Amino acid sequence: MTDQNPLTIAVTGVSGRMGQMLVAAIAERDDMGQGGAVLAGATERPGHPWIGRDLGEAMGGQASGITVSEDPLEVFAGVRAVLDFTTPAATVAHADIAAQARLVHVIGTTGLDGEDLARIAAAARHATVIRAGNMSLGVNLLTVLTARVAEALDADFDIEIVEMHHHHKVDAPSGTALMLGQAAAAARGVELSEVADRGRDGHTGARKRGDIGFAALRGGDVVGEHEVIFAGLGERIVLRHIATDRMIFARGALKAALWGRSRKPGEYSMIDVLGLG
């Protein structure tokens, strides 16, 4: 039987743009199915000015009764799910704690390297980890389409992935671009690390057959645009997704947490959540 009690959730890095949007997403969808969801904890890095303050007041509104904490161990002990869009180092530390507490850990953090991913995979033996470079429905549909097209077309079609984000973004290529590249590489039966071309400058020589190229653009307040180009001789196929509202990521993360509450420990993706696998 499905647990109909509200899912108690903690938001990490709560002062950031995504952190505050996650708080808003929980508040706007407290009538969701599967018992709904309720914000029950919030964390920030040690020394942050929000530490010890009421979250609602820190966000410029009414008191919420939730005190922002610097101790994830204490906060995670009182919840069943964690929404985590922080930094790689913080996320790996959170994964260890979430595993100890057998929580649902939804990870939207980007910039994770191989060692980080290995730590998260180890944590997923005990926690229900849902990780995606992008939590939106449209982008995950784009990922599935990218894999289908890459599988249908051989290396005579060059793959280029172009992404653009706001000028505050600190990592490149974006996690979404890498997710798309991984989908294309897997569909062709190769490792992305072996075929990724992530930087071109100067006299680079001819493009290598089978490579997957990446280009990162930064400027203004662009939420996120991703384009996958399959370029052949005399024709191109272009798949594109444009995000205009960052709340799509927060709503997707909340959907993932509610989905994960009834799943066994393991590592899942948004494609699993959406039934697109």
N, C-alpha and C positions, 0 to 999 in steps of 0.2 A: 504494500500500500504506500502511496506517495505521502511523504510528510507534508502536512498542510500548515505547519507552524511557519511563521515568517523566517526567512533565512537571515541570520545575523551576520552582518558584513563589516569588515574594517577596511578603511581606505588608507593606503600608505602615501607619503609625499603629498599630504592633503592640501598644502598651501599652493601647489603648482596649478597651472591651468587645467591639466587633466584631472588632478586630484579634486579640484572644486567642481568640475563637470561631473565626475563620478558621484559626488555628494548630491548634486542636482538630479542626476539620473535616478538615483535611489528614491529621492523625495517625490519625483514626478510619477514614478511607476510603483508606488507602494500598494497598488491594487492588482499587481500582476498575478497570474496563475501560479500554481504550485505553492500556494501559501504566501506569496509576496516576499518582500525583502524589507529589512530595516537596518539603518546605519547604527552600529553599536560600538564603533571605535575608530580612532584616527591617529596616525603617527606622523611625525616629522623628524628630520635629522637632529641630533643633539646640538643644542645652542641656538636653534631657530627661535625667533621672537614669538612664535605662536605657542611654544611649549608651555603647558600649564594654563593656557587660556581656554575659555569656552569656545568651541568650534564655531557656533553660530555667530557669536559676537566678533570673533576674529575675521569672519567672512563679511562682516558689516551688517549683519541682521540680528534677529532676536536670539536669545540664549537657547541652546539646543540640549543642554544637559550632558554633552559629550566634551570631555577635556582632552585636548591634544597632548599626546604622550610622546616621549622620546624612546620608550621601551617597547619594542614590538613583541617581546616575549610575554609581557604582561597583557598587552592588548589582544594578541592572538589567542590567549587562553580563554577569552570571553566571547569568541565569535566562531562561526562555522565556515566562513569564507573570507578571502582577502583579495582585494582588487589592487593591483600593483603596476603602476606606470612610473617607475622611478629611474634608477641608474643600474647598470650591470652589477656593480659591487653590492649595492643595497638589495637588489632582487635575489642574488645568490644567498645572501645572509637570511633574507626572508624565507627563501625556499627551505633552508635547513630547519627553521623554526616551524614552518607550516607542516613539514613532514613529521616532526615530533608530535604536533597537535592533531595530525590526520585531517587537515583542512582541505577545502577547495581553494586552490591558488590560481587566480587568473592573472596571467602575465602579459602585459602589453609593452614592456620595456624593450627598447631597441638597442643595437650596438653590442649584443652579447657575442662573445667569442667562443671558440671551441671548448675551452676549459670551463667557461660559465655554463654552457649547454650540458656538459658532462655532469656538473654538479646538480643542475636542475633535473636531469634524467635520473640521477641517483635518488633525489628527493621524491620523485614520482613513484618510487616503489611503495611509499607510504602515504603520499598526498595525491589528491586528484588535481593534476596540473593541466591547465588549459592555456596554451601559449600560442600567440599569433603576432606577426609583425604588423597586422592591421585587423581590427575587430569589426569592420563594416561588412554588411551583407554583400554590397556591390563588389568590393575588392576580392572577397572570397569567391564570388562567381567568376570574376576576372581570372583568378588563379586557376580555377578548374578549366576555363576556356583556353588559357595559355597552355596548360598541359595537353589538352586535346589537340590543339593546332600543332604544337611542337612534335607530338607523337606522329601526326599525319604527314608532316613535311620533313624531309631529310635535311642534312647540313648544306644542301644547295641554297637553302633559305637562311640567310644570316639573321640572328636575333639581336636586337638592340632594345634596351630598356631605358627609358627616359623618365626621370621624376623631377618634380618641382615642389618646393616647400617654402615657407616663410623664412625670412632672413635670420630668425632666432635659432633655427634648427642646428644642432651641433654635430650630428653624425651624417656621414654620406658613404655609400648610397643609403637610402632609407631602408628601414627594416622591411617595408612593403616591397620595395624594388628587389631586395635580396630574396624575399619569399617568392616573388614571381620568377626570378632567375632559377631558384631551386626547383620550382615546379617544372620549368622548361627543361632543365638539365636532367631531372629524374625521368621525365618522359622520353628523353633520348638515351637513357641508360648510361649517363656519365655523371661524374662528380662536379658540382659547380666550382669547387676550388681549383679544378684542373682546367676549366675552360673560361673562367671569368676574366674579362678584360676591364679593369676598373679605373684605368687612367690612360689618357693619350695626350702626349704633348711632344712637339718637335717632330723630328724625322722618325716615325714609328715603323715604317715599312708597310707592306700590304696587310690587309686584315687577314688573320688566320682563319681558315675554314673550320667551322664548328665552334668558334668562340661565342660567348654571350657577352655583349658589350653593355656597359652601364654609363649613363651620363646623369649628373646631378646638377640641378639648377636651384638657385636660392634667390628670393627677392620678395619684398612686400609682405603681405599678410596671407599668402596662399596657404590654404589648409592642407591640400594635397592633391596632386595630379600625377597619374601614372599611365604610361603608354608603352605597350609592347609592340615592337615593329618586327614583322617577318619580311625581310627584303630578299626577293629573288630576282632573277633576270627578267626584266620587263613587267614586273608586278610586285605589289606590296600588300600585305595584310596588316592592318593596324587595329589593335584592341586598346581601348582607353577608358579610364575611370576618373571622374572629377568629384572631389569632395568639397562641399561648400559650407558644411557645418560640423564642427568638431564633436558635437554631441552624438553623432552617429557612432563614434568609437566608444563613448561611455555607455550608451545604450546596448551596444553589442557586448561589452564586457559584463554588464549586468545580466544579460540573457545567458551568457556563458556560465556565470556563477550559478544561476538557477538550474541550468541544465546539468551542471556538474554535481549538484547535491545528491543525485540518485545514481552516480557512477562510481565504479570501483577505482582504487588508486591506479594511476597510470598517467601517461602524457598524451594529451589530446590537442586538437586544433579547432579553429572556428569552422573548418570544413566538416569536422565531426559534429559539432554543435548544430550546424544547419542541415545535416543529413545529406551532404553533397559528396561524401567520400565514394 
